[in-house]
């Protein structure tokens, strides 16, 4: 196996002497900062998030100048969540709960306009989902369910496609009207530069459709006009070329993950892939009111912010030590001066806010640094190797604090979820916690990961159980060849798609002494129909017409081969990977006399939101590893 090692990021020797390895309690003590929006005068609205002893993540909102000065915490009313600034910057608009429904409201934050209760702009029958301010600041484009709530909702639930339409209202709440009411499945929208129309994106609903198509329409107060039909998935929407074209992300791949930048003339015609030879993945797109289109481009485990201009991408900003977390925040009115704010992170720092300075990014917050100074973090390395099949692969290796090069120790391979996603070069709590238990942890970017081009991404289609499995297992071979991993002390852990990879791996090999599967797919045919989102990106065949194709990679069909002690963790209210997936595999294993344990978390969705449950996840993991891979 051909091997080489890339960038090394050693833990910095800063702050006080180390007191203890990173733990779940340290994760809960961390705070992060994220840029939400920018006011017309350049003031940045940021969201500060942090763990708590019990309950969900605690959120607070701050305002600060672009240099990080004059930071002040906002005392916002309960149930009000800010989304952005109004035209004059004197108020925030956002969601506000009224009679258990989310409605659009504004809250004054300047001078005498400040009030204790937000001013509700509209009262829509089923509430609002989101709102976007027009470039002139005079109207909101709201996405909302046009139908009134079911009067018998407390008695029954009618299962049907979700309905979302476009409602436009003046900034003062007047002259509200449904635009293009015939469109009932809108997923995204963008105002035209002149504020006269709205481009909307309408994918086929999950329920009632097997193949995904997307419609692009331009809406005005007088009706809709179909611009294009895209025979695939899309993401994002913006107006480009002075309002003459629509820009969006889409793909030609079978896995339904938009990864290229496309355009179509507003007048109609064929959509064009503007990045056909892209060696990374375009994973986020947003247009600002000044006409600039920003694109998040993943290149391996790092990324960059690009401008889309003149039909191509130009690199604008990178965070050299790590990643930029999504598209920039910017003023939402065209008359405001340009001021960007981005969220950045790296392996030694949590998410924080950075602003452009001399062509680069300068960080203006330092959330989490105080908590991190109290722990000892081991080295993090970006590593690359070539598998036995000749596939070039990349991964992130996290080492225990004080690790000595060449010393073989306990090892855990940690495949990411998605699977069409990747691991970012940031402070990843799960890897840090397990490294704190004395493990070398390797996160492999297997085939199907984003950031490595369309062919690498598409390789997972109808092959999740073999190609990615061999890639993940080659990561363990690599760790052994490097002298990091003790071949007799191997473990595996993954959540969601990584949970599938774990459950599948223990049916294929006996090399791992302990394994933990979180919310993983174990039975493909029922999963494809019962997940809350479209899942035919793995395999577009009809399960009832070709059942063997879906049993092929279903762990429940191969449970008799399992010898590795397997811990199964699952949210009891999981709709992404329904809880029965874990329950079925657990009962099959238990009936077969296998060593297994299942723990569910009451009320928990796909991953626990309550911090006491998150702590318990890692308490269970630590106990399982200690028992079966001491």
C-alpha positions in Angstrom: 0.0 0.0 0.0 1.5 3.3 -1.1 1.5 5.9 1.7 2.3 9.5 2.3 1.4 12.0 5.0 0.3 15.6 4.5 0.0 18.7 6.7 0.7 18.4 10.4 -1.1 20.6 12.9 0.5 20.1 16.3 -1.3 21.2 19.5 -0.1 24.6 20.5 1.8 25.0 23.8 -0.3 28.0 25.0 -2.1 28.8 28.2 -1.8 26.9 31.4 -0.3 23.5 31.9 -2.6 20.7 30.8 -5.0 19.4 33.4 -6.9 16.6 31.7 -7.7 15.1 28.3 -10.7 16.5 26.4 -14.0 15.0 27.6 -17.7 15.3 27.0 -17.8 17.8 29.9 -15.3 19.9 28.1 -17.4 19.8 25.0 -20.4 21.1 27.0 -18.2 23.9 28.4 -17.3 25.2 24.9 -18.9 28.2 23.3 -19.1 29.0 19.6 -19.8 32.2 17.7 -21.6 32.3 14.3 -22.3 35.3 12.1 -26.1 35.6 11.5 -26.5 38.9 9.6 -24.9 42.4 9.1 -26.7 45.7 9.7 -26.6 48.6 7.1 -24.0 50.3 9.2 -21.8 47.2 9.4 -22.8 46.0 12.9 -22.6 42.2 13.0 -25.3 40.1 14.6 -23.8 37.0 16.0 -25.2 33.9 17.7 -23.3 32.5 20.7 -24.0 28.8 21.5 -22.9 26.8 24.4 -23.6 23.5 26.3 -25.4 23.3 29.6 -25.8 20.8 32.4 -29.2 19.8 31.3 -31.5 20.8 28.4 -30.8 22.0 24.9 -28.0 24.2 23.8 -28.1 27.7 25.3 -28.3 30.5 22.7 -27.6 34.2 23.1 -27.3 37.0 20.5 -24.7 39.8 20.4 -24.1 42.9 18.4 -20.5 44.0 17.6 -18.6 46.3 15.4 -16.7 44.8 12.5 -13.4 45.0 14.4 -15.0 43.1 17.3 -15.3 46.1 19.6 -18.4 47.4 21.4 -19.9 43.9 21.8 -23.2 43.8 23.7 -25.5 41.0 24.5 -29.1 41.5 23.4 -31.9 41.0 25.9 -34.4 39.5 23.5 -38.0 38.4 24.3 -38.7 34.8 25.0 -39.6 32.9 21.8 -38.1 35.6 19.5 -35.3 34.4 17.2 -33.6 37.1 15.0 -33.0 36.4 11.3 -31.7 39.8 10.2 -31.9 43.6 10.3 -34.7 45.8 8.9 -33.9 48.5 6.3 -32.8 51.2 8.8 -31.0 48.7 11.1 -33.0 50.0 14.1 -34.8 46.7 14.5 -34.4 43.0 14.0 -36.8 40.8 12.2 -37.3 37.1 13.0 -39.6 34.5 14.2 -41.9 34.9 17.2 -44.2 32.3 18.7 -47.9 33.3 18.8 -50.5 30.8 20.0 -47.9 28.0 19.4 -47.3 29.1 15.8 -44.1 30.8 14.5 -45.0 34.2 13.0 -42.9 37.0 11.5 -42.2 39.9 13.8 -39.8 42.8 14.3 -38.1 43.9 17.6 -36.6 47.4 18.1 -33.0 47.5 19.3 -32.2 51.2 18.9 -33.1 54.1 21.2 -36.7 54.7 22.1 -37.9 52.1 19.6 -36.9 49.3 21.8 -40.0 47.5 23.2 -40.6 44.5 25.5 -42.8 42.8 23.0 -42.0 42.2 19.3 -44.4 43.7 16.7 -46.0 40.9 14.8 -46.2 41.7 11.1 -48.4 38.9 9.9 -50.6 36.2 11.4 -50.6 33.4 8.8 -52.9 30.4 9.4 -50.1 27.9 9.8 -47.4 30.3 10.8 -44.2 31.1 8.8 -41.1 29.0 8.0 -38.7 31.8 6.9 -38.5 35.3 5.5 -36.2 37.2 3.3 -36.0 41.0 3.0 -36.1 42.6 -0.5 -33.0 44.5 -1.7 -34.7 47.8 -1.2 -35.8 46.8 2.3 -39.5 47.4 1.6 -40.9 43.9 1.5 -40.5 40.4 2.9 -40.8 37.2 0.9 -42.2 34.6 3.3 -42.3 30.8 2.9 -45.3 29.3 4.7 -47.9 26.6 4.5 -50.9 28.1 2.8 -53.4 25.8 4.4 -54.9 26.3 7.8 -54.0 23.8 10.5 -56.0 20.6 10.8 -58.7 21.2 13.4 -58.3 17.5 14.5 -54.5 17.7 14.8 -54.7 16.7 18.5 -56.7 13.6 17.5 -54.9 12.4 14.3 -52.2 13.2 11.9 -52.8 13.1 8.1 -49.8 11.9 6.3 -49.3 13.9 3.1 -46.7 16.0 1.3 -45.6 19.1 3.1 -47.0 22.3 1.4 -45.1 25.6 1.2 -46.0 28.7 -0.8 -44.8 32.3 -1.2 -46.4 35.1 0.8 -45.2 38.7 0.2 -45.9 41.5 2.6 -44.7 45.1 3.0 -42.0 45.7 5.7 -44.7 47.3 7.9 -46.9 44.3 7.6 -49.3 45.8 5.0 -50.6 44.6 1.7 -49.9 40.9 2.3 -50.7 38.5 -0.5 -49.9 35.0 -1.7 -47.8 35.1 -4.8 -48.0 32.3 -7.3 -50.5 30.3 -5.1 -50.4 27.4 -7.6 -46.9 26.6 -6.4 -47.3 24.5 -3.3 -43.8 22.9 -2.8 -41.4 25.8 -2.7 -38.0 25.1 -1.0 -36.0 28.3 -1.6 -36.4 31.8 -3.1 -34.4 34.9 -4.0 -35.4 38.5 -4.7 -34.6 40.0 -8.1 -32.2 43.0 -8.0 -35.1 45.4 -8.6 -37.3 43.8 -5.9 -40.1 43.3 -8.4 -40.0 39.5 -8.6 -38.9 36.4 -6.7 -37.1 33.3 -8.1 -38.4 30.2 -6.4 -37.2 26.6 -6.4 -39.8 23.8 -6.2 -38.5 20.2 -5.9 -40.9 17.2 -6.3 -42.2 16.2 -2.9 -40.9 13.2 -1.1 -44.3 11.6 -0.8 -45.7 10.4 -4.1 -42.5 10.6 -6.1 -39.7 8.2 -6.8 -37.4 10.4 -8.9 -36.4 13.9 -8.0 -36.9 16.8 -10.3 -36.8 20.6 -9.6 -38.7 23.5 -11.1 -37.4 27.0 -11.3 -40.0 29.8 -11.5 -40.1 33.5 -11.4 -43.0 34.9 -9.3 -44.6 38.3 -9.3 -47.8 39.6 -7.8 -49.6 38.7 -11.1 -48.5 35.1 -11.4 -45.6 32.7 -12.1 -43.5 31.9 -15.2 -41.6 28.6 -15.5 -38.0 29.2 -16.3 -36.6 25.7 -16.3 -37.1 22.1 -15.3 -34.0 20.5 -13.8 -34.0 16.7 -13.9 -32.1 16.4 -10.6 -31.7 18.0 -7.2 -30.7 21.7 -6.8 -29.5 23.8 -3.9 -29.5 27.6 -3.4 -30.8 30.2 -5.8 -29.5 33.7 -6.8 -29.8 36.3 -9.5 -26.7 36.8 -11.6 -25.4 38.8 -14.6 -27.4 41.9 -13.5 -30.6 40.0 -13.2 -30.4 38.3 -16.5 -29.7 34.8 -15.2 -30.5 32.5 -12.3 -27.5 30.8 -10.6 -27.9 27.6 -8.5 -26.2 24.4 -7.6 -27.1 21.1 -9.2 -25.4 17.9 -10.6 -25.6 15.2 -13.2 -24.8 12.5 -10.6 -27.1 9.8 -9.5 -26.5 10.6 -5.8 -28.7 13.7 -6.0 -26.1 15.9 -4.2 -25.8 19.3 -5.9 -22.0 19.9 -6.4 -21.6 22.1 -9.4 -22.6 25.7 -10.2 -25.3 26.0 -12.9 -27.0 28.9 -14.6 -30.1 29.4 -16.7 -31.3 32.6 -18.5 -34.2 34.2 -16.7 -35.9 34.3 -20.1 -35.8 30.5 -20.2 -33.7 27.9 -22.0 -31.4 25.1 -21.2 -29.5 25.2 -17.9 -25.7 25.1 -18.2 -23.1 23.5 -15.9 -20.5 26.3 -15.4 -18.0 24.1 -13.5 -17.9 20.9 -15.5 -14.3 20.1 -14.7 -14.5 20.9 -11.0 -12.0 18.9 -8.8 -13.9 19.8 -5.6 -17.5 20.3 -4.6 -19.6 23.4 -4.6 -21.7 23.0 -1.4 -23.3 26.3 -0.7 -24.4 29.4 -2.7 -25.8 32.8 -1.8 -26.3 36.0 -3.6 -26.0 39.3 -1.8 -28.1 42.4 -2.7 -25.1 44.1 -4.4 -25.1 41.3 -7.0 -22.1 39.2 -5.8 -22.7 35.5 -5.7 -20.7 33.6 -3.0 -20.0 29.9 -3.3 -18.6 27.5 -0.7 -16.2 25.1 -2.4 -14.9 22.1 -0.6 -11.5 20.9 -1.6 -10.8 17.8 0.5 -11.2 18.4 4.2 -10.7 22.2 3.8 -12.8 24.7 1.9 -12.9 28.2 0.5 -15.3 31.0 -0.3 -15.4 31.8 -4.0 -17.0 34.5 -6.1 -19.0 33.3 -9.1 -18.4 35.9 -11.8 -18.1 35.9 -15.6 -19.3 32.3 -15.7 -16.6 30.9 -13.4 -15.3 30.7 -9.9 -12.6 32.9 -8.3 -11.2 32.2 -4.9 -12.0 35.0 -2.5 -11.3 33.8 1.1 -9.7 30.8 2.9 -9.0 30.0 6.5 -5.6 28.4 6.1 -5.5 26.5 9.4 -9.1 25.1 9.0 -12.4 25.9 7.4 -15.0 28.6 6.7 -18.4 27.5 8.0 -20.8 28.4 5.2 -21.6 31.4 3.0 -20.9 34.8 4.3 -23.3 37.0 6.3 -23.9 40.4 4.7 -26.2 43.4 4.7 -29.5 42.5 3.2 -30.2 45.8 1.5 -28.5 47.0 -1.7 -27.9 50.5 -0.4 -25.7 49.4 2.5 -21.9 49.4 2.2 -20.4 46.0 1.7 -19.4 44.3 4.9 -18.9 40.5 5.2 -18.8 38.3 8.3 -17.8 34.6 8.2 -17.6 31.8 10.6 -14.2 30.0 10.8 -12.8 27.1 12.8 -9.7 24.9 13.0 -8.6 21.9 15.1 -7.5 24.1 18.1 -10.4 26.6 18.1 -14.2 26.4 18.0 -16.4 28.3 15.5 -15.7 32.0 15.7 -16.4 35.1 13.5 -13.9 36.6 11.0 -14.1 39.5 8.7 -12.1 40.4 5.5 -9.0 42.4 6.1 -6.5 43.1 3.3 -7.6 40.2 1.2 -7.5 37.7 4.1 -9.7 36.9 7.0 -9.1 38.3 10.5 -10.8 36.6 13.5 -12.7 39.1 15.8 -14.1 36.7 18.5 -12.4 34.1 20.7 -15.3 32.0 22.0 -14.2 28.7 23.5 -10.5 29.7 23.9 -10.8 29.9 27.7 -12.3 26.4 28.0 -9.8 24.9 25.6 -6.9 26.3 27.6 -7.9 24.0 30.4 -7.4 20.8 28.5 -4.5 19.2 26.6 -5.2 18.5 22.9 -3.1 16.1 20.9 -1.9 16.6 17.4 -4.2 16.6 14.4 -2.9 15.6 11.0 -4.3 15.7 7.5 -3.1 12.4 6.0 -3.3 10.8 2.6 -2.7 7.3 1.3 -3.5 5.0 -1.6 -5.5 1.9 -0.9 -4.9 -1.6 -2.2 -7.3 -0.8 -5.1 -5.2 2.2 -6.1 -7.8 4.7 -4.8 -6.2 7.9 -3.5 -7.8 8.7 -0.1 -7.6 11.5 2.5 -8.4 11.6 6.2 -8.0 13.4 9.5 -6.0 11.7 12.2 -6.4 12.9 15.8 -3.9 11.8 18.4 -4.1 11.5 22.2 -2.4 14.2 24.2 1.3 13.3 24.8 1.3 10.7 22.0 4.9 9.5 21.1 5.5 9.0 17.4 5.8 5.3 16.5 4.1 4.0 19.6 1.3 1.6 18.8 -1.8 2.2 20.8 -5.6 1.8 20.8 -7.1 2.8 17.5 -10.6 3.8 16.4 -11.8 4.5 12.8 -14.6 7.1 12.7 -16.4 7.3 9.3 -18.6 10.4 8.8 -22.3 10.6 8.2 -24.0 11.8 5.1 -22.7 9.9 3.3 -22.5 12.7 0.8 -20.5 15.0 3.0 -17.1 15.1 4.5 -15.1 15.8 7.7 -13.9 19.3 8.1 -10.5 20.3 9.6 -12.0 21.8 12.7 -12.3 21.0 16.4 -14.4 17.9 16.1 -15.7 17.0 19.6 -16.4 13.4 18.9 -12.8 12.7 17.7 -11.3 14.8 20.6 -13.4 12.9 23.2 -12.3 9.5 22.0 -8.7 10.6 21.6 -9.0 11.7 25.2 -9.6 8.0 26.1 -6.2 7.2 24.7 -7.1 6.4 21.1 -5.6 7.4 17.8 -8.7 8.4 15.8 -8.8 8.4 12.0 -11.7 10.0 10.0 -11.5 8.6 6.4 -13.0 10.4 3.5 -14.3 7.4 1.7 -15.8 7.3 -1.9 -19.1 9.1 -1.7 -17.6 12.0 0.2 -17.8 15.6 -1.1 -14.7 17.7 -1.9 -13.0 15.3 -4.3 -15.0 15.8 -7.6 -18.1 14.3 -9.1 -16.7 10.9 -10.0 -15.5 10.3 -6.4 -18.9 11.4 -5.1 -20.9 9.3 -7.5 -18.9 6.1 -6.9 -21.1 5.4 -3.9 -24.2 4.9 -6.0 -25.5 1.3 -5.6 -22.1 0.5 -3.9 -22.4 1.9 -0.4 -21.7 -1.5 1.1 -18.6 -2.4 -0.8 -16.6 0.6 -2.1 -16.8 2.8 0.9 -16.4 -0.2 3.2 -13.1 -1.1 1.5 -12.0 2.6 1.8 -12.8 2.8 5.5 -11.1 -0.5 6.2 -8.0 0.7 4.3 -7.8 3.6 6.7 -7.2 1.0 9.5 -4.6 -0.7 7.3 -2.9 2.7 6.9 -2.9 3.4 10.7 -1.3 0.0 11.3 1.3 0.6 8.6 2.2 4.0 10.2 2.9 2.3 13.5 0.0 4.2 15.2 -2.5 1.4 15.7 -2.1 -1.8 17.7 -3.7 -4.4 15.4 -5.1 -6.2 18.5 -6.8 -3.1 19.8 -9.0 -1.8 17.0 -12.4 -0.2 17.4 -15.0 1.5 15.2 -17.7 4.1 15.8 -20.0 6.0 13.4 -23.3 7.9 13.4 -26.0 7.9 10.7 -24.3 6.9 7.5 -21.3 6.2 9.6 -23.5 4.1 11.8 -24.5 2.1 8.7 -20.8 1.7 7.9 -20.2 0.4 11.4 -23.1 -2.1 11.4 -22.1 -3.3 7.9 -18.4 -3.6 8.7 -18.9 -6.0 11.6 -20.8 -8.3 9.3 -17.8 -8.3 6.9 -14.7 -8.6 9.2 -13.8 -9.7 12.7 -10.7 -7.5 13.1 -12.4 -4.9 15.4 -12.6 -5.7 19.1 -15.4 -3.3 19.8 -17.9 -1.3 17.7 -20.4 1.4 18.3 -23.2 2.1 15.8 -25.3 5.3 16.3 -28.6 5.8 14.4 -27.4 3.7 11.5 -29.2 2.2 8.6 -29.4 -1.6 8.9 -32.2 -2.6 6.6 -32.2 -0.6 3.3 -35.6 -1.3 1.7 -37.8 0.0 4.5 -35.4 2.8 5.3 -35.7 4.3 1.8 -39.5 4.8 2.2 -39.7 5.7 5.9 -36.9 8.3 6.3 -38.2 11.9 6.5 -36.3 13.0 3.5 -35.7 11.6 -0.1 -33.1 8.8 0.2 -32.9 7.3 -3.3 -29.5 8.9 -3.7 -28.1 5.6 -2.6 -30.0 3.5 -5.0 -32.8 4.5 -7.3 -34.2 1.1 -8.0 -37.6 0.2 -6.6 -37.1 -2.0 -3.5 -40.2 -4.2 -4.1 -39.1 -4.9 -7.7 -35.5 -5.9 -6.8 -35.4 -6.9 -3.1 -32.1 -8.7 -3.3 -30.4 -5.5 -4.4 -31.4 -3.9 -1.0 -30.7 -7.0 1.1 -27.2 -7.2 -0.3 -25.9 -4.4 1.9 -28.4 -4.7 4.8 -26.7 -5.7 8.1 -29.8 -7.5 9.3 -29.5 -10.0 6.5 -25.9 -10.8 7.6 -26.3 -10.7 11.4 -25.1 -14.3 11.8 -21.6 -13.3 10.7 -21.2 -10.7 13.5 -18.6 -11.5 16.3 -17.6 -8.0 17.3 -19.4 -6.7 20.5 -21.7 -4.0 19.1 -23.3 -1.1 21.1 -26.3 0.4 19.3 -27.4 4.0 20.2 -30.5 5.6 18.7 -32.8 8.5 19.3 -36.3 7.3 20.2 -37.9 10.1 18.0 -35.5 9.7 15.1 -37.3 10.4 11.8 -34.1 10.6 9.6 -33.1 7.0 10.3 -36.2 5.6 12.1 -35.5 4.0 15.4 -36.8 0.6 14.2 -33.6 0.3 12.2 -31.5 -0.1 15.3 -34.2 -2.1 17.1 -34.4 -4.6 14.4 -30.7 -5.2 14.2 -30.4 -5.4 18.0 -33.1 -8.0 18.3 -31.7 -10.1 15.5 -28.3 -10.0 17.1 -29.6 -10.7 20.6 -31.6 -13.7 19.3 -28.5 -15.0 17.7 -26.6 -14.9 21.0 -24.3 -12.0 19.9 -22.7 -9.6 22.3 -24.8 -6.4 21.9 -26.5 -3.6 23.9 -29.0 -1.0 22.7 -29.6 2.4 24.4 -32.3 4.8 23.1 -32.8 8.4 24.1 -36.4 9.5 24.8 -37.6 12.4 22.6 -34.3 12.5 20.8 -34.2 13.1 17.0 -31.4 11.9 14.8 -28.7 13.1 17.3 -29.6 14.0 20.9 -30.2 17.7 21.5 -30.3 17.5 25.3 -26.8 17.8 26.8 -27.5 15.2 29.5 -28.2 12.8 26.7 -25.1 13.8 24.7 -23.0 13.2 27.8 -24.6 9.8 28.2 -23.8 8.9 24.6 -20.1 9.2 25.4 -20.4 7.6 28.8 -21.9 4.5 27.0 -19.1 4.6 24.4 -16.3 4.9 27.0 -17.7 2.0 29.0 -18.1 -0.2 25.9 -14.6 0.5 24.7 -13.1 0.0 28.2 -14.9 -3.4 28.5 -14.2 -4.8 25.1 -11.1 -3.0 23.9 -9.2 -2.3 27.2 
